């Protein structure tokens, strides 16, 4: 997961720089084109990092809710009278 995050942060910058290099070689635009290319690449990296942050926070909240509900349900089961029945598989 760390390698995927690293690649998703670095690839937009590298792709934009490669595209700027191609523009400079093909159309002879000049080296000024690297400045907006790097800025667009940084913007793409920031968006990838932000989406990763949002997904990590969502996953963390799901784990918190799961363990909180599991603890509450186990406390409630301890309070109830435990009976053994045919359909009770837990």
C-alpha positions as CSV (number, residue, x, y, z in Angstrom):
1,X,0.0,0.0,0.0
2,X,2.9,2.3,0.7
3,X,4.4,1.7,-2.7
4,X,1.1,2.4,-4.4
5,X,0.8,5.7,-2.5
6,X,4.3,6.6,-3.5
7,X,3.7,5.9,-7.1
8,X,0.4,7.8,-7.1
9,X,2.2,10.8,-5.7
10,X,5.2,10.8,-8.0
11,X,3.7,9.7,-11.3
12,X,1.6,12.8,-12.1
13,X,4.8,15.0,-11.7
14,X,6.9,12.6,-13.9
15,X,4.2,12.3,-16.6
16,X,3.8,16.1,-16.8
17,X,7.5,16.6,-17.0
18,X,7.7,14.0,-19.7
19,X,4.9,15.7,-21.6
20,X,6.7,19.1,-21.3
21,X,9.9,17.5,-22.6
22,X,8.0,16.1,-25.6
23,X,6.4,19.6,-26.2
24,X,9.8,21.2,-26.1
25,X,11.4,18.7,-28.5
26,X,8.5,18.5,-30.9
27,X,7.2,22.1,-31.1
28,X,10.3,24.0,-29.7
29,X,8.2,25.9,-27.1
30,X,11.1,26.7,-24.8
31,X,11.9,25.8,-21.2
32,X,9.2,28.0,-19.8
33,X,6.7,25.2,-20.4
34,X,8.2,23.2,-17.6
35,X,6.8,25.6,-15.0
36,X,3.1,25.0,-15.7
37,X,3.8,21.3,-16.2
38,X,5.4,21.0,-12.8
39,X,2.5,23.0,-11.3
40,X,-0.1,20.7,-12.9
41,X,1.9,17.6,-11.8
42,X,2.0,18.9,-8.2
43,X,-1.8,19.5,-8.4
44,X,-2.3,16.0,-9.5
45,X,-0.1,14.7,-6.7
46,X,-2.0,16.8,-4.1
47,X,-5.3,15.4,-5.4
48,X,-4.1,11.8,-5.2
49,X,-2.8,12.4,-1.7
50,X,-6.1,14.0,-0.6
51,X,-8.1,11.1,-2.0
52,X,-5.9,8.7,-0.2
53,X,-6.4,10.6,3.0
54,X,-10.2,10.6,2.6
55,X,-10.2,6.9,2.0
56,X,-8.0,6.2,5.0
57,X,-10.2,8.3,7.2
58,X,-13.3,6.5,5.9
59,X,-11.8,3.1,6.6
60,X,-10.7,4.2,10.0
61,X,-14.2,5.3,10.9
62,X,-15.6,2.0,9.7
63,X,-13.2,0.1,12.0
64,X,-14.1,2.4,14.9
65,X,-17.8,1.8,14.3
66,X,-17.3,-1.9,13.9
67,X,-15.4,-2.4,17.1
68,X,-17.6,0.0,19.1
69,X,-20.7,-1.9,18.0
70,X,-19.0,-5.2,18.7
71,X,-18.2,-4.1,22.2
72,X,-21.7,-2.9,22.9
73,X,-23.3,-6.1,21.5
74,X,-20.9,-8.3,23.6
75,X,-21.8,-6.3,26.7
76,X,-25.5,-6.6,25.9
77,X,-25.1,-10.4,25.4
78,X,-23.4,-10.7,28.8
79,X,-26.3,-9.0,30.5
80,X,-28.9,-11.3,28.9
81,X,-29.5,-14.8,30.1
82,X,-27.5,-17.2,28.0
83,X,-29.5,-20.0,26.7
84,X,-28.4,-22.7,24.3
85,X,-30.6,-23.3,21.3
86,X,-30.4,-25.1,18.0
87,X,-30.0,-21.9,15.9
88,X,-27.5,-20.2,18.1
89,X,-24.2,-20.7,16.2
90,X,-22.2,-17.9,17.7
